[in-house]
Amino acid sequence: MSDLTPLERAALQDCADRGGTRCNDGGMTDTLLSILCSKPSVEDPYVRWQVNPKSRQDGYISLYTVTDTGRAALADPE
């Protein structure tokens, strides 16, 4: 998709490959994935955010998961 920067695409691909990404607020990964929560739109984002349900055990606050829209964007050649 043309609206993804190379860094956004890489973060989205890494998140998809892992089945989700856990991170803390303020880091580069958190920032990139947070942006993707409203791209291409808030109603149909590439990524969804939630509070990591295991944050007390592993220390990571945020949990990002790739949506069907995000997987479709990754399947679409640049």
N, CA, C and O atoms as CSV, one atom per row, in Angstrom:
chain,resi,resn,atom,element,x,y,z
A,1,MET,N,N,0.844,-1.167,0.000
A,1,MET,CA,C,0.000,0.000,0.000
A,1,MET,C,C,0.895,1.238,0.000
A,1,MET,O,O,1.897,1.297,0.713
A,2,SER,N,N,0.529,2.189,-0.785
A,2,SER,CA,C,1.358,3.364,-0.955
A,2,SER,C,C,1.391,4.265,0.270
A,2,SER,O,O,2.299,5.087,0.393
A,3,ASP,N,N,0.425,4.134,1.183
A,3,ASP,CA,C,0.423,5.025,2.342
A,3,ASP,C,C,1.295,4.513,3.493
A,3,ASP,O,O,1.392,5.180,4.523
A,4,LEU,N,N,1.922,3.363,3.348
A,4,LEU,CA,C,2.826,2.843,4.369
A,4,LEU,C,C,4.263,3.258,4.064
A,4,LEU,O,O,4.747,3.076,2.947
A,5,THR,N,N,4.931,3.811,5.056
A,5,THR,CA,C,6.354,4.099,4.891
A,5,THR,C,C,7.124,2.784,5.037
A,5,THR,O,O,6.572,1.804,5.538
A,6,PRO,N,N,8.368,2.749,4.614
A,6,PRO,CA,C,9.151,1.517,4.804
A,6,PRO,C,C,9.245,1.081,6.273
A,6,PRO,O,O,9.185,-0.115,6.560
A,7,LEU,N,N,9.389,2.025,7.201
A,7,LEU,CA,C,9.444,1.665,8.626
A,7,LEU,C,C,8.107,1.131,9.126
A,7,LEU,O,O,8.067,0.178,9.904
A,8,GLU,N,N,7.019,1.741,8.682
A,8,GLU,CA,C,5.693,1.250,9.079
A,8,GLU,C,C,5.465,-0.155,8.543
A,8,GLU,O,O,4.961,-1.024,9.255
A,9,ARG,N,N,5.833,-0.375,7.293
A,9,ARG,CA,C,5.667,-1.704,6.681
A,9,ARG,C,C,6.478,-2.738,7.444
A,9,ARG,O,O,5.988,-3.837,7.703
A,10,ALA,N,N,7.705,-2.406,7.807
A,10,ALA,CA,C,8.566,-3.338,8.545
A,10,ALA,C,C,7.968,-3.651,9.921
A,10,ALA,O,O,7.951,-4.809,10.337
A,11,ALA,N,N,7.481,-2.634,10.625
A,11,ALA,CA,C,6.868,-2.844,11.942
A,11,ALA,C,C,5.608,-3.694,11.818
A,11,ALA,O,O,5.367,-4.577,12.640
A,12,LEU,N,N,4.808,-3.426,10.792
A,12,LEU,CA,C,3.586,-4.194,10.560
A,12,LEU,C,C,3.929,-5.647,10.240
A,12,LEU,O,O,3.282,-6.562,10.750
A,13,GLN,N,N,4.941,-5.864,9.401
A,13,GLN,CA,C,5.357,-7.220,9.040
A,13,GLN,C,C,5.880,-7.976,10.258
A,13,GLN,O,O,5.537,-9.141,10.458
A,14,ASP,N,N,6.705,-7.324,11.067
A,14,ASP,CA,C,7.223,-7.963,12.287
A,14,ASP,C,C,6.090,-8.342,13.229
A,14,ASP,O,O,6.092,-9.431,13.803
A,15,CYS,N,N,5.130,-7.449,13.388
A,15,CYS,CA,C,3.986,-7.713,14.262
A,15,CYS,C,C,3.176,-8.904,13.730
A,15,CYS,O,O,2.761,-9.770,14.500
A,16,ALA,N,N,2.960,-8.938,12.437
A,16,ALA,CA,C,2.210,-10.042,11.826
A,16,ALA,C,C,2.969,-11.360,11.976
A,16,ALA,O,O,2.374,-12.392,12.282
A,17,ASP,N,N,4.274,-11.321,11.760
A,17,ASP,CA,C,5.088,-12.537,11.866
A,17,ASP,C,C,5.060,-13.113,13.277
A,17,ASP,O,O,5.078,-14.332,13.450
A,18,ARG,N,N,5.016,-12.256,14.272
A,18,ARG,CA,C,5.011,-12.694,15.668
A,18,ARG,C,C,3.611,-13.020,16.178
A,18,ARG,O,O,3.469,-13.646,17.229
A,19,GLY,N,N,2.596,-12.611,15.465
A,19,GLY,CA,C,1.233,-12.807,15.935
A,19,GLY,C,C,0.789,-11.729,16.914
A,19,GLY,O,O,-0.270,-11.849,17.529
A,20,GLY,N,N,1.579,-10.689,17.063
A,20,GLY,CA,C,1.298,-9.579,17.962
A,20,GLY,C,C,2.603,-9.014,18.485
A,20,GLY,O,O,3.641,-9.674,18.445
A,21,THR,N,N,2.542,-7.797,18.972
A,21,THR,CA,C,3.728,-7.153,19.524
A,21,THR,C,C,3.387,-6.548,20.870
A,21,THR,O,O,2.416,-5.803,21.004
A,22,ARG,N,N,4.198,-6.878,21.871
A,22,ARG,CA,C,4.084,-6.287,23.196
A,22,ARG,C,C,5.196,-5.257,23.330
A,22,ARG,O,O,6.342,-5.533,22.975
A,23,CYS,N,N,4.873,-4.088,23.833
A,23,CYS,CA,C,5.896,-3.061,24.028
A,23,CYS,C,C,5.415,-2.054,25.057
A,23,CYS,O,O,4.267,-2.087,25.499
A,24,ASN,N,N,6.321,-1.159,25.425
A,24,ASN,CA,C,5.999,-0.091,26.367
A,24,ASN,C,C,5.818,1.212,25.615
A,24,ASN,O,O,6.273,1.359,24.481
A,25,ASP,N,N,5.149,2.152,26.256
A,25,ASP,CA,C,4.876,3.451,25.661
A,25,ASP,C,C,6.163,4.208,25.368
A,25,ASP,O,O,7.121,4.160,26.139
A,26,GLY,N,N,6.166,4.911,24.236
A,26,GLY,CA,C,7.234,5.849,23.944
A,26,GLY,C,C,8.368,5.348,23.095
A,26,GLY,O,O,9.169,6.159,22.630
A,27,GLY,N,N,8.483,4.070,22.866
A,27,GLY,CA,C,9.549,3.549,22.021
A,27,GLY,C,C,9.187,3.670,20.548
A,27,GLY,O,O,8.046,3.978,20.206
A,28,MET,N,N,10.153,3.430,19.686
A,28,MET,CA,C,9.913,3.544,18.242
A,28,MET,C,C,8.858,2.544,17.771
A,28,MET,O,O,7.978,2.892,16.984
A,29,THR,N,N,8.943,1.310,18.248
A,29,THR,CA,C,7.967,0.304,17.843
A,29,THR,C,C,6.568,0.716,18.265
A,29,THR,O,O,5.625,0.619,17.481
A,30,ASP,N,N,6.432,1.176,19.502
A,30,ASP,CA,C,5.140,1.635,20.007
A,30,ASP,C,C,4.614,2.783,19.156
A,30,ASP,O,O,3.433,2.809,18.806
A,31,THR,N,N,5.470,3.717,18.827
A,31,THR,CA,C,5.055,4.876,18.025
A,31,THR,C,C,4.597,4.450,16.639
A,31,THR,O,O,3.548,4.893,16.170
A,32,LEU,N,N,5.369,3.597,15.981
A,32,LEU,CA,C,5.003,3.144,14.633
A,32,LEU,C,C,3.680,2.379,14.650
A,32,LEU,O,O,2.802,2.634,13.825
A,33,LEU,N,N,3.538,1.448,15.581
A,33,LEU,CA,C,2.309,0.658,15.625
A,33,LEU,C,C,1.114,1.504,16.058
A,33,LEU,O,O,-0.007,1.268,15.608
A,34,SER,N,N,1.343,2.477,16.917
A,34,SER,CA,C,0.274,3.380,17.322
A,34,SER,C,C,-0.264,4.166,16.125
A,34,SER,O,O,-1.473,4.356,15.993
A,35,ILE,N,N,0.622,4.610,15.273
A,35,ILE,CA,C,0.212,5.315,14.046
A,35,ILE,C,C,-0.661,4.406,13.184
A,35,ILE,O,O,-1.641,4.854,12.589
A,36,LEU,N,N,-0.297,3.130,13.125
A,36,LEU,CA,C,-1.036,2.188,12.288
A,36,LEU,C,C,-2.414,1.842,12.848
A,36,LEU,O,O,-3.225,1.215,12.167
A,37,CYS,N,N,-2.677,2.251,14.092
A,37,CYS,CA,C,-4.009,2.058,14.682
A,37,CYS,C,C,-5.040,3.004,14.075
A,37,CYS,O,O,-6.239,2.820,14.285
A,38,SER,N,N,-4.600,4.001,13.336
A,38,SER,CA,C,-5.539,4.914,12.685
A,38,SER,C,C,-5.300,5.009,11.177
A,38,SER,O,O,-5.863,5.880,10.514
A,39,LYS,N,N,-4.484,4.134,10.645
A,39,LYS,CA,C,-4.246,4.080,9.209
A,39,LYS,C,C,-4.837,2.801,8.667
A,39,LYS,O,O,-4.701,1.787,9.350
A,40,PRO,N,N,-5.458,2.737,7.554
A,40,PRO,CA,C,-5.865,3.838,6.712
A,40,PRO,C,C,-7.018,4.643,7.293
A,40,PRO,O,O,-7.280,5.760,6.848
A,41,SER,N,N,-7.719,4.078,8.298
A,41,SER,CA,C,-8.773,4.846,8.972
A,41,SER,C,C,-8.958,4.284,10.376
A,41,SER,O,O,-8.551,3.159,10.664
A,42,VAL,N,N,-9.568,5.067,11.235
A,42,VAL,CA,C,-9.819,4.626,12.611
A,42,VAL,C,C,-10.799,3.462,12.617
A,42,VAL,O,O,-10.689,2.564,13.451
A,43,GLU,N,N,-11.751,3.468,11.701
A,43,GLU,CA,C,-12.763,2.410,11.645
A,43,GLU,C,C,-12.201,1.091,11.122
A,43,GLU,O,O,-12.707,0.024,11.470
A,44,ASP,N,N,-11.168,1.151,10.295
A,44,ASP,CA,C,-10.617,-0.051,9.667
A,44,ASP,C,C,-9.086,0.040,9.665
A,44,ASP,O,O,-8.482,0.188,8.602
A,45,PRO,N,N,-8.454,-0.047,10.840
A,45,PRO,CA,C,-7.011,0.156,10.942
A,45,PRO,C,C,-6.204,-1.084,10.547
A,45,PRO,O,O,-6.735,-2.189,10.437
A,46,TYR,N,N,-4.924,-0.866,10.342
A,46,TYR,CA,C,-4.004,-1.977,10.079
A,46,TYR,C,C,-3.712,-2.767,11.350
A,46,TYR,O,O,-3.444,-3.967,11.298
A,47,VAL,N,N,-3.768,-2.078,12.501
A,47,VAL,CA,C,-3.383,-2.663,13.786
A,47,VAL,C,C,-4.399,-2.249,14.852
A,47,VAL,O,O,-4.944,-1.146,14.815
A,48,ARG,N,N,-4.639,-3.150,15.793
A,48,ARG,CA,C,-5.476,-2.835,16.953
A,48,ARG,C,C,-4.599,-2.847,18.208
A,48,ARG,O,O,-3.682,-3.657,18.340
A,49,TRP,N,N,-4.911,-1.919,19.129
A,49,TRP,CA,C,-4.189,-1.814,20.391
A,49,TRP,C,C,-5.084,-2.247,21.528
A,49,TRP,O,O,-6.296,-2.029,21.500
A,50,GLN,N,N,-4.480,-2.861,22.530
A,50,GLN,CA,C,-5.166,-3.120,23.789
A,50,GLN,C,C,-4.124,-3.142,24.901
A,50,GLN,O,O,-2.931,-3.300,24.640
A,51,VAL,N,N,-4.578,-2.984,26.134
A,51,VAL,CA,C,-3.682,-3.150,27.268
A,51,VAL,C,C,-3.289,-4.621,27.307
A,51,VAL,O,O,-4.142,-5.506,27.241
A,52,ASN,N,N,-2.004,-4.868,27.414
A,52,ASN,CA,C,-1.508,-6.238,27.475
A,52,ASN,C,C,-2.057,-6.915,28.731
A,52,ASN,O,O,-1.762,-6.473,29.842
A,53,PRO,N,N,-2.852,-7.982,28.577
A,53,PRO,CA,C,-3.438,-8.620,29.751
A,53,PRO,C,C,-2.400,-9.258,30.674
A,53,PRO,O,O,-2.698,-9.548,31.832
A,54,LYS,N,N,-1.196,-9.477,30.176
A,54,LYS,CA,C,-0.133,-10.077,30.985
A,54,LYS,C,C,0.900,-9.046,31.422
A,54,LYS,O,O,2.023,-9.407,31.776
A,55,SER,N,N,0.531,-7.768,31.400
A,55,SER,CA,C,1.502,-6.714,31.693
A,55,SER,C,C,2.108,-6.830,33.093
A,55,SER,O,O,3.264,-6.456,33.291
A,56,ARG,N,N,1.370,-7.327,34.038
A,56,ARG,CA,C,1.926,-7.470,35.397
A,56,ARG,C,C,2.985,-8.555,35.462
A,56,ARG,O,O,3.873,-8.507,36.313
A,57,GLN,N,N,2.899,-9.531,34.573
A,57,GLN,CA,C,3.899,-10.600,34.558
A,57,GLN,C,C,5.105,-10.254,33.683
A,57,GLN,O,O,6.244,-10.519,34.067
A,58,ASP,N,N,4.862,-9.669,32.521
A,58,ASP,CA,C,5.990,-9.462,31.602
A,58,ASP,C,C,6.468,-8.010,31.506
A,58,ASP,O,O,7.509,-7.748,30.903
A,59,GLY,N,N,5.733,-7.072,32.083
A,59,GLY,CA,C,6.184,-5.687,32.116
A,59,GLY,C,C,5.889,-4.858,30.885
A,59,GLY,O,O,6.235,-3.677,30.851
A,60,TYR,N,N,5.260,-5.435,29.869
A,60,TYR,CA,C,4.923,-4.684,28.656
A,60,TYR,C,C,3.488,-4.193,28.739
A,60,TYR,O,O,2.574,-4.983,28.974
A,61,ILE,N,N,3.285,-2.910,28.552
A,61,ILE,CA,C,1.981,-2.281,28.736
A,61,ILE,C,C,1.051,-2.505,27.540
A,61,ILE,O,O,-0.126,-2.821,27.716
A,62,SER,N,N,1.579,-2.341,26.333
A,62,SER,CA,C,0.758,-2.348,25.128
A,62,SER,C,C,0.830,-3.681,24.402
A,62,SER,O,O,1.865,-4.347,24.396
A,63,LEU,N,N,-0.282,-4.056,23.794
A,63,LEU,CA,C,-0.339,-5.231,22.935
A,63,LEU,C,C,-0.987,-4.810,21.627
A,63,LEU,O,O,-2.128,-4.349,21.609
A,64,TYR,N,N,-0.258,-4.969,20.544
A,64,TYR,CA,C,-0.757,-4.638,19.211
A,64,TYR,C,C,-0.948,-5.927,18.421
A,64,TYR,O,O,-0.107,-6.824,18.467
A,65,THR,N,N,-2.071,-6.011,17.691
A,65,THR,CA,C,-2.323,-7.147,16.822
A,65,THR,C,C,-2.721,-6.643,15.443
A,65,THR,O,O,-3.408,-5.630,15.309
A,66,VAL,N,N,-2.278,-7.363,14.424
A,66,VAL,CA,C,-2.557,-6.992,13.043
A,66,VAL,C,C,-3.976,-7.416,12.682
A,66,VAL,O,O,-4.411,-8.516,13.021
A,67,THR,N,N,-4.681,-6.545,12.001
A,67,THR,CA,C,-6.056,-6.820,11.565
A,67,THR,C,C,-6.052,-7.438,10.172
A,67,THR,O,O,-5.001,-7.565,9.543
A,68,ASP,N,N,-7.223,-7.817,9.701
A,68,ASP,CA,C,-7.342,-8.320,8.331
A,68,ASP,C,C,-6.905,-7.252,7.326
A,68,ASP,O,O,-6.303,-7.571,6.301
A,69,THR,N,N,-7.206,-5.998,7.618
A,69,THR,CA,C,-6.783,-4.897,6.748
A,69,THR,C,C,-5.256,-4.821,6.692
A,69,THR,O,O,-4.681,-4.600,5.627
A,70,GLY,N,N,-4.614,-5.002,7.825
A,70,GLY,CA,C,-3.155,-4.995,7.872
A,70,GLY,C,C,-2.553,-6.156,7.098
A,70,GLY,O,O,-1.565,-5.989,6.384
A,71,ARG,N,N,-3.149,-7.331,7.241
A,71,ARG,CA,C,-2.651,-8.494,6.483
A,71,ARG,C,C,-2.836,-8.290,4.982
A,71,ARG,O,O,-1.983,-8.688,4.189
A,72,ALA,N,N,-3.944,-7.673,4.594
A,72,ALA,CA,C,-4.180,-7.393,3.173
A,72,ALA,C,C,-3.146,-6.393,2.658
A,72,ALA,O,O,-2.660,-6.528,1.535
A,73,ALA,N,N,-2.809,-5.401,3.463
A,73,ALA,CA,C,-1.797,-4.407,3.061
A,73,ALA,C,C,-0.447,-5.073,2.859
A,73,ALA,O,O,0.285,-4.720,1.935
A,74,LEU,N,N,-0.111,-6.027,3.707
A,74,LEU,CA,C,1.161,-6.726,3.571
A,74,LEU,C,C,1.187,-7.631,2.341
A,74,LEU,O,O,2.239,-7.841,1.738
A,75,ALA,N,N,0.032,-8.160,1.978
A,75,ALA,CA,C,-0.048,-9.028,0.809
A,75,ALA,C,C,0.004,-8.255,-0.495
A,75,ALA,O,O,0.338,-8.808,-1.543
A,76,ASP,N,N,-0.331,-6.961,-0.424
A,76,ASP,CA,C,-0.356,-6.090,-1.598
A,76,ASP,C,C,1.077,-5.650,-1.935
A,76,ASP,O,O,1.738,-5.028,-1.104
A,77,PRO,N,N,1.561,-5.966,-3.137
A,77,PRO,CA,C,2.924,-5.557,-3.479
A,77,PRO,C,C,3.023,-4.023,-3.513
A,77,PRO,O,O,2.074,-3.320,-3.859
A,78,GLU,N,N,4.194,-3.549,-3.147
A,78,GLU,CA,C,4.399,-2.101,-3.095
A,78,GLU,C,C,4.266,-1.509,-4.425
A,78,GLU,O,O,4.407,-0.296,-4.578
